[in-house]
Amino acid sequence: MTEPDHYKNTAAIQASLKKRYARETRFKWYGRLAVMTGFLFLFVLLADIIGKGLPAFTQHFISIDLTLDAATLGVSSTPDETELFAADFGAVIKRGLRDTFPEVSGRSEKRSLYRLVSAGAEYELRDRVIADPSLIGTSGPVWLMAHAEAGSYLKGQVDTQLPESDRRVKDNQVAWLDELRDQGRTESRFNTTFFTAGDSREPELAGIKAALYGSLFTLAVTFCLAFPIGVLAAVYLEEFAARNRLTDLIEININNLAAVPSIVFGLLGLAVFINFMDLPRSAPLVGGMVLSLMTLPTIIITSRAAIQAVSPSIREAALGVGASRLQTVFHHVLPVAMPGILTGSIIGMAQALGETAPLLMIGMVAFIMDVPGSVSDPSTVLPVQIFLWADSPERGFTEKTSAAIMVLMGFLIMMNAVAIYLRRRFESK
Amino acid sequence: MSAVSVTANGTGAVDAQAAAGEESAGFDIEHAEATEDFETTGTPFVDNPKMSARNVNVYYGEKHAIMNVSLDIGQNEVIAMIGPSGCGKSTFLRTLNRMNDIIPICRVEGNITLDEEDIYTSGQDTVLLRARVGMVFQKPNPFPKSIYENVAYGARIHGLAQSKAEMDEIVENSLRRASLFDEVKDNLDKPGTGLSGGQQQRLCIARAIAVSPEVILMDEPCSALDPIATARIEELIDELKEKFTIAIVTHSMQQAARVSQRTAYFHLGRLIEVGETKDVFTMPRHQLTENYITGRFG
């Protein structure tokens, strides 16, 4: 090459450099823009959920002077537990409310006065008195759980500028609540009910515990079924099965199963597990079985990929010192593949945790108030609970929906944290 | 059958070079039939063989990778296998402990015996075979476990140690024989993958000898190492031949000349020439061997 050519080339390269760098800069900005857009949406979503859900973690209480006399309760002066169980604590609360606002008269006005206090307050009072019968005959201020609507007013969620007919909290209730608040007889506390109760028709009495336990049980069943079966299937297909038509067919089917809509698994669960095998309806056992069917393909596919990714030199090394194939797989291949297998399993489990459709098919959408005690008790799960609450019109359930989503996300983050911890442990070995 | 089709894993360029070499040698290996009409030059057979191969043919699917190779490996000798890439020397080595079994399309024909017992009968247990015929691979491949565990593993799965003390002894002796012990004795619980390349390869040798094999197969054990590490491994091979029979595949003719007593030259799936190392390198009898060792191809 002659010298003038060199100069020409350098000039040409220099001319193109600016364009090339500009293109690179532009590309970087597209990337940043994409990441920022994603973050923006995530931020908006989280802000919305947290903004709506946070009030659900507090609960208002109203202090009313109550007189726990045996006559109003309808019990003897030294009542036993069964007597107290049937006692009319509602009447005590109603009288206390009437005494606090003596000016209230008329049936409908009284009824709206009674609606300041939660329907659950009398049961709470009953439990308190049963625990300490010496309270009978005493009088004094008692903190009672506010009704969801009264609570929502006290949280400042009710716009009093709206015409009265458009809101659930009426003008007279607003006046009473203002008076109580001015007297320092309202209090906001951390909402323990939300974590200790099951579902309820009353928003202030509804809790997440039943759904949380339902999800725990369901996921436990899913994991116990899907993880060992999935990993064993993957190991067998990857390490032991001959490559032939049959295994090709199985592989294609597994890949296709991963794409089957989840509701189809629900139908299968309904037909096979409930109608044919006669397992209990609405139970985490069946839910877990259905979800494990749904999760299996994911676990098998990711586990196979993880096993495939293990360097063949490790297999050779193990076989070279005389390890059997089984020893090679369990001593060397699986430990190395474990982080990948765990990642896949956690993705599958996270899918299962968020799944609603197949569970609707097997009856886990039922209204269940009791916390399940075993995998065969009827229960619901977090996403279904969210779905049920989102369906309810009461303001109290709207915030509970968001709060339940927060709990679901917390659950998910915990699961991921466990997975990351396990992965680190396997990687460091 | 073309030159390319008979290679197991060779690159086209080398094959072309090799083919060019053949033409100049005036020997038409490409068209020679796989069986009877080709005879290995030199002395493939010895009086006291540890292992012996007779008429071994290896196929990868349709590819005929090893053609009618017969070779003895003597007791306590170091035999080097040399030849251009894709000549089948590694493939042949791996048939000696049935490492090719893990390749589904690989098929082995012929007879290979270890102490006069056929290792390719259906009754032969590959686990036992590989415990008796150990292997060191081209790339150092320690397990992603501690140094101690790496060496102890083979002995543990075969149940060679009855107690922790015995196991410690096996590990220490193996590491000493692999002349690695002094470098790692304070770090036995550190991962084996954290060692340098040369140390890793010596760890792999320690791992192989911890099982007390009778034969050690080495597949280009120094190709990933620097000259200093290579020199140490070569010294080691020299010491190890007191106790073990060693078959080593190498690309380095100097290495073959330094460590081995006998040398086998492979070319395109055939065993061309075998003899005392000094004879093969000083007065090769076959034209192809001469071309190779004088650097005309490969």
Contacts between the chains, C-beta under 8 A, distances in Angstrom:
chain1	res1	chain2	res2	distance
A	242	B	104	7.6
A	243	B	104	6.4
A	311	B	141	7.5
A	313	B	137	6.4
A	313	B	139	5.9
A	313	B	141	3.8
A	314	B	141	6.3
A	314	B	143	6.6
A	314	B	144	7.4
A	315	B	102	7.1
A	316	B	99	6.8
A	316	B	102	7.6
A	316	B	135	7.7
A	316	B	137	6.0
A	316	B	141	6.7
A	317	B	137	6.8
A	317	B	141	4.4
A	317	B	142	7.4
A	317	B	143	6.3
A	317	B	204	7.2
A	317	B	207	7.6
A	318	B	143	7.3
A	318	B	153	7.8
A	319	B	99	6.8
A	319	B	102	6.5
A	319	B	126	7.9
A	319	B	130	6.3
A	320	B	97	7.4
A	320	B	99	6.9
A	320	B	130	6.2
A	320	B	134	6.6
A	320	B	135	4.0
A	320	B	136	7.9
A	320	B	137	7.0
A	320	B	208	7.1
A	321	B	130	7.0
A	321	B	131	7.4
A	321	B	134	6.6
A	321	B	153	6.5
A	321	B	154	3.6
A	321	B	157	7.7
A	321	B	207	6.1
A	321	B	208	6.6
A	321	B	210	7.8
A	321	B	211	5.6
A	322	B	127	5.2
A	322	B	128	7.2
A	322	B	129	7.9
A	322	B	130	4.1
A	322	B	131	3.6
A	322	B	134	7.9
A	322	B	154	6.2
A	322	B	157	7.1
A	322	B	158	6.3
A	322	B	211	6.2
A	323	B	127	7.4
A	323	B	153	7.7
A	323	B	154	7.7
A	323	B	157	5.6
A	324	B	127	5.1
A	324	B	157	8.0
A	327	B	157	5.7
A	331	B	153	7.3
A	331	B	157	7.7
A	332	B	143	6.0
A	335	B	144	7.6
A	336	B	144	6.1
A	429	B	144	7.2
A	429	B	145	7.1
